[in-house]
């Protein structure tokens, strides 16, 4: 496939938390699809390692160290990306934190709030920074990496569950505010992948509930699956699902075919169930 035949040829993508694990896999998939990719993370060493891997494969990548919770850092990374290549077409809010684990009365308030800073404030700051140019061009796709955990309540994991619930709802809010303006926004559950964060969760569950081994047996998915979904969403094939929570394991083509039903019945969203 020539460069011009690639589905994202010439598009500009930015991936937060793009230096390792799932973020690295998504950056690689976007680059293979023809996009120019900026990866950002806090670890300069991991960033350079990922950048070298992508460059050796013939891809165009910009690696920028930054803090997703710092407004000045976020705006500078967006500015440098746009200065290098032009307006950002695809934003993947992947950076995440798993802090403040434990029963609420036992948690450290700052560690608990750190999850909100990274998992909610970070996507908010990046979304806020890229939207003006997306709106001006009437074109853009934002993919927020969430978790099924954000749809349930789990003991001793409130910081993570609450932050991911907030990000799912934030996704829907952005979709409503940008409706009919050429912007699509998605909350993507990547599956159960053995990443550093999920293994940290397994260790915690073993320590807290003696359930670590059972949780580890669920970590059978591979990062390539959600990475392919990110590319699929970035091409615009799923635009009718804007604002929705979707899983990398969903039959996305079937969801698109049933988009009218999804909208009419308010499916794939967070809602409150009440008595009639």
Buried (B, 14 or more C-beta within 10 A) or exposed (E): EEEEEBBBBEBBBBBBBBBBBBBBBBBBBBBBBBBBBBBBBBEEEBBEBBBEBBEEEEBBBBBBBBBBBBEEBBBBBBEBBBEEBBBBBBBBBBBBBBBBBBEEEEBEEEBBBBBBBBBBBBBBBBBBBBBEBBBEBEBBBBBBBBBBBBBEEEEBBBBBBBBBBBBBBBBBEBBEEBEEBBBBBBBBBBBBBBBEBBBEBBBBBBEBEEEBEEBBEEBEBEBBBBBBBBBBBBBEBBBBBBBBBBBBBBEBEEBBEBBEEBBEEEBBBBEEEEEE
